Amino acid sequence: MSIKSASIESVKDLLTKPRPDTIPNLNELKPTVLDLDQSKILSSLIDHFDSIDFKLPTTLKDYVSKDLKSFNVSLTDWEKCSNLNRESLLRCLRADKWDLEKTKLRIEETLVWRRDCGCDGVDISEDSDSIRTEAETGKMFVLGFDKLARPIVHMRPRFQNTNVSPKRLQFSFWLIDRAIDLMLPGVESMLLIIDLAGPQESPSVKQQRDFVRSLGAHYCERLGQALVLNMPSVFVWILKLVKPFIDPVTFAKAIFDKADPLKYAPQEQLDSTLGGTNGYDFDIETYWPALMEECNRMRRERLERWKKLNKKIGSSEWNFETEKDHNDGLDEKKTENNISNKINGNNEEEEVESQPTNTRSENDNDD
């Protein structure tokens, strides 16, 4: 299929439909197993943010200054739903080795950072015009899914179209948020493909360092794998400078220069520059409306389900993502088929082979 002149609907398919056999089996998703001490720590963390008096400022400057007068904005339902669900809290606890006080500070700073960046609301349309300028050339976009049904974020610096500025960095995290929007229940991370082929501006060490720092601080365990392709010699020098700021666990997830994208993603989920067959050439005129419509829809539906089920801080993300599909009292197999068909846009019921997600114990090592 060639979609060089892709329609909005065909782009939506690439944004929302992993290969069926990679989709996690929702019937086999189980809560992370915690020991007694971990359960107590998680409970204390939930209590901290669930306090009726808990408020935060809207800028990092005010947060750092600890001016109590600025700590006057309560948590929104969207913040509770998206950043304070059980899975999100556990990712932060693991990142901080179950240090309760350290995790409290990390999450507080992340919530304020998101407010300061303007990425804390459920509707992503408000800043779309300024963000769209950064997206026009396809220097960074999310499209397709890997063999673990993780969204693929593509970075292609050769298509850089703006000067170094905070807006450029903001766009990078805005795009990562869109990848999170597109994650299916049971998927918590993304595949990042950085293609350094072609001429490009000299990389800014400061901006690379800021990106790595913010990614590690505010997106715990969201990076599943990073593939760096066609790495020029200058990037080796940059890598040496930023490596001290990269968490060793995160750095271990990066594969440099000789990575084969087809080892990690189905051929039909990649474009021809990566050895794929999806036939897609980036076009902002069809990509942008498709991305905005799908992500806004998913965010609104997610929040409405959360409200409908009277969810609270610490509720499992997977439960309120999938409850709608499980509440009809259907037998297990029929339920699995309905969910798979919903994800893939099919009206008729047909069996879809799913990849099970194993129960994770918090005593297991991170990969």
C-alpha positions in Angstrom: 0.0 0.0 0.0 1.4 3.4 -1.0 0.2 6.3 1.0 2.5 9.0 -0.2 -0.5 11.2 -0.5 -2.0 9.8 2.6 -5.6 10.6 3.7 -6.3 11.6 7.2 -8.0 8.2 7.8 -5.0 6.2 6.6 -2.8 8.2 9.0 -5.2 7.5 11.8 -4.7 3.8 11.1 -0.9 4.1 11.4 -1.4 6.1 14.6 -3.8 3.6 16.3 -3.4 0.1 14.9 -0.5 -2.1 16.0 -0.1 -5.5 14.3 -2.8 -7.7 16.0 -0.5 -10.4 17.3 1.5 -7.7 19.2 -1.4 -6.4 21.2 -1.3 -7.2 25.0 -3.9 -9.7 26.1 -6.1 -7.7 28.4 -7.4 -10.8 30.2 -3.9 -11.6 31.3 -3.0 -8.2 32.6 -2.5 -8.4 36.4 -1.4 -5.8 38.9 2.2 -5.5 39.8 3.0 -7.7 42.8 4.2 -5.7 45.8 5.7 -6.9 49.1 4.3 -5.6 52.4 6.9 -2.7 52.7 6.3 -1.6 49.1 2.6 -1.7 49.6 2.9 0.6 52.7 5.2 3.0 50.8 2.7 3.2 47.9 -0.2 3.8 50.3 1.7 6.6 52.0 2.5 8.2 48.6 -1.2 8.1 47.6 -2.2 9.6 50.9 0.3 12.5 50.4 -1.3 13.5 47.1 -4.8 12.7 48.1 -4.9 15.1 51.0 -7.8 17.6 50.6 -5.4 20.5 51.3 -2.7 19.4 48.8 -2.0 22.2 46.3 0.9 23.2 44.1 2.1 26.3 42.2 2.0 26.7 38.5 5.6 27.6 37.8 8.9 25.9 38.7 10.2 29.2 39.9 7.5 29.4 42.6 8.0 25.8 43.5 11.7 26.1 44.0 11.3 29.3 46.0 8.9 27.4 48.4 6.7 30.5 48.6 3.7 29.0 50.3 1.4 31.7 48.9 2.0 30.3 45.4 1.0 26.8 46.5 -2.6 27.6 45.8 -3.8 25.4 42.9 -5.5 22.1 43.6 -4.9 19.0 41.4 -7.2 18.7 38.4 -9.0 15.5 37.6 -6.8 15.1 34.5 -3.6 15.3 36.7 -5.0 12.7 39.0 -6.1 10.5 36.1 -2.9 10.7 34.0 0.0 11.4 36.4 -1.2 9.9 39.7 -2.6 6.5 38.7 -1.1 3.4 40.2 1.2 2.6 37.3 2.6 6.1 37.1 3.3 6.1 40.9 5.1 2.8 40.7 7.3 3.9 37.8 8.4 6.8 39.9 9.0 4.7 43.0 11.1 2.3 41.1 13.1 5.1 39.6 13.8 6.4 43.1 14.5 2.9 44.6 11.4 3.1 46.8 12.6 6.3 48.6 9.2 7.8 49.6 10.4 11.4 50.3 12.5 11.5 47.1 9.5 10.2 45.0 7.2 12.8 46.5 9.5 15.6 45.4 10.0 14.1 42.0 6.2 13.8 41.3 5.5 17.3 42.7 8.2 18.8 40.5 6.9 16.9 37.5 3.3 18.1 38.1 4.6 21.7 38.4 6.9 21.3 35.4 4.0 20.2 33.3 1.9 23.1 34.4 4.8 25.5 33.6 5.1 23.9 30.1 1.4 24.2 29.5 1.0 20.5 29.0 -1.2 19.7 32.0 -4.7 20.0 30.4 -6.8 17.4 28.8 -7.4 19.3 25.6 -4.2 19.5 23.5 -5.6 21.9 20.9 -4.8 25.1 22.9 -1.1 25.3 21.9 -1.5 23.5 18.6 -0.7 26.4 16.4 2.7 27.2 17.9 3.5 23.6 18.2 2.5 22.9 14.6 5.3 25.1 13.3 7.9 22.8 15.0 6.2 19.8 13.6 5.9 20.9 9.9 8.9 19.2 8.4 8.6 15.9 10.2 11.8 16.3 12.2 10.0 14.5 15.1 6.8 12.5 14.9 5.1 9.5 16.4 3.8 6.8 14.0 3.5 3.1 14.0 4.1 0.4 16.7 7.0 -2.0 17.5 6.7 -5.7 18.1 5.7 -5.1 21.7 2.9 -2.7 20.6 4.9 0.3 21.8 4.4 3.6 19.9 7.4 4.6 17.8 8.7 8.1 18.1 10.9 9.2 15.2 13.5 11.9 15.4 15.2 13.1 12.2 17.4 16.1 12.9 18.1 16.7 9.2 14.7 18.2 8.9 15.3 20.8 11.6 13.4 24.0 10.7 13.6 26.3 13.8 16.3 27.9 15.8 17.4 26.6 19.2 14.8 27.8 21.7 12.8 26.5 24.7 9.9 25.9 22.2 11.9 23.3 20.4 12.5 21.4 23.6 8.9 21.8 24.6 7.8 20.3 21.3 10.0 17.2 21.9 8.1 16.5 25.1 4.8 17.4 23.6 5.4 14.7 21.0 6.4 12.2 23.7 3.1 12.9 25.4 1.3 12.1 22.2 3.0 8.7 22.1 1.8 8.1 25.7 -1.8 9.0 24.6 -1.5 6.4 21.9 -0.3 3.6 24.2 -2.7 0.7 24.6 -3.7 -0.7 28.0 -0.8 -2.8 29.2 1.8 -0.7 27.3 3.9 1.7 29.4 6.9 2.6 27.2 7.9 3.7 23.7 10.5 2.9 21.0 12.6 5.9 20.1 14.3 5.8 16.6 16.8 8.6 16.1 18.0 8.7 12.5 21.1 11.0 12.2 21.5 10.6 8.4 22.1 13.6 6.2 23.3 17.2 6.9 22.2 18.8 10.1 23.1 21.7 12.4 25.8 21.2 15.0 24.0 19.7 18.0 23.6 21.8 21.1 25.2 20.1 24.0 23.1 22.1 26.5 19.9 21.2 24.7 20.8 17.5 24.4 21.6 17.5 28.1 18.4 19.3 29.1 16.4 16.8 27.0 18.0 13.8 28.7 17.7 15.3 32.1 14.0 16.1 31.7 13.2 12.8 30.1 14.8 11.0 33.1 13.2 13.2 35.7 9.6 13.5 34.3 9.1 10.4 32.2 10.2 7.5 34.4 10.5 4.2 32.5 8.7 5.6 29.5 11.7 4.9 27.3 11.6 1.2 26.4 14.3 1.2 23.7 16.3 3.8 21.8 17.8 3.1 18.4 20.4 5.6 17.1 21.0 5.2 13.4 23.7 6.6 11.0 25.7 8.2 13.9 28.3 10.7 12.7 31.6 11.1 14.5 30.5 14.5 16.0 27.7 12.7 17.8 30.2 10.4 19.5 31.8 13.5 21.1 28.3 14.8 22.1 27.5 11.4 23.6 30.6 11.5 25.8 29.6 14.9 27.2 26.0 14.0 28.0 26.5 10.4 29.2 27.3 11.5 32.8 23.8 13.0 33.0 22.1 9.8 31.7 20.9 7.2 34.2 22.8 3.9 33.6 19.6 1.9 33.3 18.3 4.4 30.6 21.7 4.4 28.8 21.6 0.6 28.6 18.4 0.9 26.6 20.1 2.7 23.8 21.6 0.9 20.8 24.0 3.0 18.7 24.7 3.0 15.0 24.3 -0.7 14.1 20.7 -1.1 15.3 18.3 -2.7 12.8 14.8 -1.2 13.1 13.3 -4.3 11.6 14.5 -6.3 14.5 12.2 -4.3 16.8 9.3 -3.3 14.6 7.1 -5.0 12.0 8.0 -4.1 8.4 4.6 -2.7 7.8 4.9 -0.3 10.7 8.0 1.5 9.3 8.6 3.7 6.2 11.0 2.9 3.4 13.9 4.9 4.9 14.0 2.4 7.8 13.5 -0.7 5.6 9.7 -0.7 6.1 6.8 -1.1 3.7 4.1 1.3 5.0 4.7 3.6 2.1 4.3 6.7 4.2 5.9 10.0 3.5 5.4 12.6 6.2 2.9 15.2 5.3 1.8 17.7 8.0 -1.5 18.5 6.2 -2.8 15.0 6.9 -0.6 14.0 9.8 -1.5 16.9 12.1 -5.3 16.7 12.0 -5.1 12.9 12.4 -2.8 13.2 15.4 -4.8 15.9 17.1 -8.2 14.2 16.6 -7.1 10.8 17.8 -5.1 12.0 20.8 -7.9 14.5 21.9 -10.5 11.7 21.5 -8.4 9.2 23.6 -7.7 11.7 26.3 -11.4 12.8 26.7 -12.6 9.2 26.7 -10.0 8.2 29.2 -11.0 11.0 31.6 -14.7 10.3 31.2 -14.2 6.7 32.0 -12.1 7.7 35.1 -14.9 10.0 36.3 -17.7 7.5 35.6 -16.0 4.8 37.6 -15.4 7.2 40.5 -11.7 6.6 40.3 -9.2 8.2 42.7 -5.5 8.9 43.0 -3.7 5.5 42.9 -6.3 3.7 40.8 -5.0 1.3 38.2 -4.7 2.9 34.8 -5.4 -0.5 33.1 -8.7 -0.9 35.1 -10.2 2.4 34.0 -8.8 2.0 30.5 -10.5 -1.4 30.0 -13.5 -1.4 32.3 -15.8 -0.3 29.5 -15.0 -3.4 27.5 -15.4 -5.8 30.4 -18.7 -4.7 32.0 -21.1 -6.5 29.7 -20.7 -9.8 31.4 -19.4 -11.5 28.3 -17.4 -14.7 28.4 -13.6 -14.3 28.5 -12.9 -15.1 24.8 -15.7 -12.9 23.5 -14.4 -10.0 25.6 -10.9 -10.4 24.3 -12.2 -10.4 20.7 -14.3 -7.3 21.2 -11.4 -5.4 22.7 -9.1 -6.5 19.9 -11.7 -5.6 17.3 -12.2 -2.2 18.9 -8.5 -1.5 18.8 -8.2 -2.5 15.2 -11.4 -0.9 14.0 -13.3 -4.0 13.0 -17.0 -4.3 13.4 -17.3 -8.0 13.2 -16.0 -10.4 15.8 -13.0 -12.4 14.8 -10.3 -14.1 16.8 -7.2 -12.1 17.2 -4.0 -13.7 18.5 -2.7 -11.6 21.4 0.7 -11.5 23.1 0.3 -12.0 26.8 1.7 -9.5 29.3 3.5 -11.2 32.2 2.8 -10.3 35.8 5.6 -8.2 37.1 7.1 -8.4 40.6 8.7 -5.4 42.1 11.5 -7.6 43.1 12.3 -8.3 39.5 15.2 -6.4 38.0 14.4 -3.5 35.6 15.5 -4.2 32.0 
